[in-house]
Amino acid sequence: MKVKLDWPIIPELEKIKGGRFELDSDILKYLFDNCIIDRKFNQYLKGKSVIIVGPSPYMLEQEKADFIESFDVVVRLNKGWKVQEDRKKYLGERTDVRYHCGMIQMQNGGPWEIPQMLEQGVEWACIQFPKHLDYFHNDILRFEQENEKYNMNFHCWSDLELYMSIHHYLGTRLSIGAATFTDLIFYDLERLHISGVTFLEDGWSKGYGKDKKDYAKSLDTEDWEKYKTFGSHAFTPQRKLLKLLMSLDDRITLDKEVKEVIKND
């Protein structure tokens, strides 16, 4: 066991209405060159093909199970880690890595269910935030305490300064999808394919999170647009982040639906 130091808890940075985008290729290259990574997690990912399977509704319109299962590592988000039987022909079945927002309420990431994850072959549990950051730190501590009796492989963002730098340049908190692809691309994986991450342009699959009607009657309403733009996660800068990452890193590939979402940013 490492010695535990009583580090201060750092307040989350300001979330700006609509976000901003002050990243460029030089800044991003500098961040890549000067980041701290999780060596054990890197050893697991090194040289592997990785796919993120997000909750966009279009994922249930195409039978892509074989494509998804062809990757060395299948990453799923929040409650999406456990694929319902009638969706397996679309989404595949295997989950190797589960990224979670840390909040276990059903409207957020859902319960951890560590024994069930281990039983179904999930190899890593991950939280999208670093330690010592505002109230997210307590979510990490709660998982670690629960995991003491299971010793499941666990990863969270390893570099607090890196995470806060990205938040600063975007002016917003990363959503689960963006936090996942941004965290993963700092590791020595061979390929990262992003599927089903559409920054809420088409909502999400039924059963993944709150139904969109909880926020607005349809995706076209003013309220829904405000939620996508001015909530905790402003999506315009996150789309631009993905576009910049793609321009700099040829390991990243996207579903055509994801390409369509970011093409005008």
NUGUVEX-167268 format. One line per 4 residues: number of its first residue (from 1); their letters; for each residue x, y, z of C-alpha. Coordinates in steps of 0.25 Angstrom, whole numbers. Layout:
NUM> A> X/Y/Z; ... .
//
This chain:
1> MKVK> 0/0/0; 5/14/-3; 5/25/8; -7/33/7 .
5> LDWP> -5/48/8; -15/58/12; -15/66/-1; -25/78/-2 .
9> IIPE> -37/76/-11; -36/85/-23; -49/93/-27; -54/90/-41 .
13> LEKI> -51/101/-51; -62/110/-56; -72/105/-66; -74/116/-76 .
17> KGGR> -88/118/-83; -86/111/-97; -72/107/-93; -60/112/-101 .
21> FELD> -49/106/-110; -35/111/-108; -27/98/-111; -18/97/-123 .
25> SDIL> -9/87/-128; 4/92/-121; -3/92/-107; -9/78/-110 .
29> KYLF> 5/73/-114; 11/79/-101; 0/72/-93; 3/59/-99 .
33> DNCI> 18/61/-97; 17/65/-82; 5/56/-77; 6/46/-65 .
37> IDRK> -1/33/-69; -5/20/-61; 6/10/-64; -2/-2/-61 .
41> FNQY> -14/3/-70; -4/6/-81; 2/-8/-80; -12/-14/-82 .
45> LKGK> -15/-5/-94; -2/-5/-101; -2/-9/-115; -17/-12/-115 .
49> SVII> -29/-8/-123; -39/-1/-115; -54/2/-118; -63/12/-110 .
53> VGPS> -77/8/-111; -86/20/-107; -101/21/-105; -106/28/-118 .
57> PYML> -119/23/-123; -113/20/-137; -105/8/-131; -118/1/-130 .
61> EQEK> -121/2/-145; -109/-6/-150; -105/-20/-146; -90/-17/-143 .
65> ADFI> -87/-28/-132; -77/-35/-141; -70/-22/-143; -70/-18/-129 .
69> ESFD> -65/-31/-124; -54/-31/-134; -46/-21/-125; -36/-25/-115 .
73> VVVR> -43/-16/-104; -58/-12/-104; -60/0/-95; -75/3/-91 .
77> LNKG> -80/15/-83; -88/16/-70; -100/7/-70; -97/3/-84 .
81> WKVQ> -87/-8/-79; -98/-18/-78; -104/-21/-91; -118/-25/-92 .
85> EDRK> -121/-38/-99; -129/-32/-110; -118/-22/-113; -106/-32/-114 .
89> KYLG> -108/-33/-129; -106/-18/-130; -96/-15/-119; -88/-28/-117 .
93> ERTD> -88/-34/-103; -74/-33/-98; -69/-22/-88; -55/-21/-85 .
97> VRYH> -54/-7/-79; -65/1/-73; -64/16/-71; -73/22/-61 .
101> CGMI> -76/36/-57; -74/32/-42; -88/36/-38; -96/23/-35 .
105> QMQN> -110/29/-36; -119/22/-48; -120/36/-55; -104/36/-55 .
109> GGPW> -95/25/-56; -103/14/-49; -98/5/-38; -85/-1/-39 .
113> EIPQ> -89/-16/-38; -74/-20/-36; -77/-35/-34; -86/-35/-47 .
117> MLEQ> -76/-28/-55; -65/-38/-51; -74/-50/-54; -77/-44/-68 .
121> GVEW> -62/-42/-71; -60/-27/-69; -46/-25/-67; -45/-11/-63 .
125> ACIQ> -54/-1/-56; -50/14/-59; -55/27/-54; -55/39/-63 .
129> FPKH> -49/49/-53; -36/50/-46; -34/49/-31; -34/62/-22 .
133> LDYF> -44/69/-31; -56/75/-23; -67/65/-20; -62/55/-31 .
137> HNDI> -51/51/-21; -61/45/-12; -67/37/-23; -54/31/-25 .
141> LRFE> -52/28/-10; -65/21/-10; -62/12/-21; -48/9/-15 .
145> QENE> -54/5/-2; -65/-4/-8; -54/-10/-17; -45/-14/-5 .
149> KYNM> -52/-28/-4; -52/-30/-19; -38/-24/-24; -44/-21/-38 .
153> NFHC> -34/-13/-47; -37/1/-45; -33/14/-53; -36/28/-52 .
157> WSDL> -30/40/-59; -16/40/-54; -12/54/-57; -20/65/-49 .
161> ELYM> -13/76/-56; -15/70/-70; -30/69/-67; -31/83/-62 .
165> SIHH> -23/88/-74; -33/82/-84; -45/87/-75; -39/101/-76 .
169> YLGT> -36/101/-91; -51/96/-93; -58/104/-82; -66/92/-79 .
173> RLSI> -66/79/-72; -64/67/-81; -76/58/-83; -74/43/-81 .
177> GAAT> -71/40/-96; -62/52/-98; -54/49/-85; -53/34/-89 .
181> FTDL> -47/36/-103; -38/48/-98; -33/39/-86; -30/27/-95 .
185> IFYD> -23/34/-106; -12/38/-96; -8/23/-95; 0/14/-104 .
189> LERL> -12/7/-111; -11/3/-126; -24/8/-130; -36/16/-124 .
193> HISG> -50/15/-131; -61/23/-126; -75/18/-128; -88/23/-123 .
197> VTFL> -83/37/-117; -91/48/-124; -90/59/-113; -105/57/-111 .
201> EDGW> -109/62/-125; -118/50/-126; -121/48/-111; -117/34/-105 .
205> SKGY> -123/20/-106; -135/17/-97; -131/12/-84; -117/18/-84 .
209> GKDK> -120/31/-77; -132/40/-74; -141/40/-86; -140/53/-94 .
213> KDYA> -154/56/-90; -149/59/-76; -142/71/-82; -151/75/-94 .
217> KSLD> -162/69/-102; -153/67/-114; -139/69/-119; -143/82/-126 .
221> TEDW> -148/90/-115; -141/102/-109; -140/95/-96; -133/83/-101 .
225> EKYK> -123/92/-109; -120/100/-96; -117/87/-89; -107/82/-99 .
229> TFGS> -100/96/-100; -101/102/-86; -102/91/-76; -90/85/-69 .
233> HAFT> -85/79/-82; -84/89/-93; -83/81/-106; -78/90/-116 .
237> PQRK> -64/91/-111; -64/75/-108; -67/73/-123; -56/82/-127 .
241> LLKL> -46/75/-117; -49/62/-124; -47/68/-138; -34/74/-133 .
245> LMSL> -30/60/-128; -33/54/-141; -25/63/-149; -12/60/-140 .
249> DDRI> -14/45/-137; -16/35/-148; -20/24/-138; -34/30/-137 .
253> TLDK> -45/25/-146; -60/29/-145; -73/23/-149; -79/31/-161 .
257> EVKE> -90/36/-152; -79/42/-142; -72/48/-154; -85/55/-158 .
261> VIKN> -87/61/-145; -73/68/-144; -71/71/-159; -75/86/-158 .
265> D> -67/89/-145 .
//
